[in-house]
Amino acid sequence: MTQSVGPVPTRDFVNLTFLAEKDEMLDLQVIDLQGSVVIRKPFDAKIGSNDLEVNLTEMESGIYYLRLRGATSQLDYKLVKM
């Protein structure tokens, strides 16, 4: 998978764009610095370009990690919520 995440830092939403090599059910997680999953969202990725918007408005300011996990791959991104 190739990808982009933005905007970082953010106040409300972050957009994730990625290319999937195959149709696959993915698990999106936002994880705080203590390792707790604060958002979990399944996503049905289709082969080709995929866009996903994650709403962070209810979260406190801080540093988080966004994880996108499939059966054979995992992507991790550092997020800053202002």
Long-range contacts (C-beta under 8 A, 24 or more apart in sequence): 1-68, 1-70, 1-73, 1-75, 3-68, 3-75, 5-66, 5-77, 5-79, 8-77, 8-78, 8-79, 8-80, 9-79, 9-80, 9-81, 9-82, 10-56, 10-79, 10-80, 10-81, 10-82, 11-56, 11-57, 11-81, 11-82, 12-55, 12-56, 12-57, 13-53, 13-54, 13-55, 13-56, 13-57, 14-53, 14-54, 14-56, 14-66, 14-79, 15-51, 15-52, 15-53, 15-54, 16-51, 16-52, 16-53, 16-54, 16-66, 16-68, 16-77, 17-49, 17-50, 17-51, 17-52, 18-45, 18-49, 18-50, 18-52, 18-68, 18-75, 19-48, 19-49, 19-50, 20-45, 20-46, 20-47, 20-48, 20-50, 21-47, 22-47, 23-47, 24-70, 24-71, 25-70, 26-68, 26-69, 26-70, 27-67, 27-68, 27-69, 27-70, 28-52, 28-54, 28-66, 28-67, 28-68, 28-69, 29-66, 29-67, 29-68, 29-69, 30-54, 30-56, 30-59, 30-64, 30-65, 30-66, 30-67, 30-79, 31-64, 31-65, 31-66, 31-67, 32-62, 32-64, 33-62, 33-63, 33-64, 38-64, 43-68, 45-70, 56-81
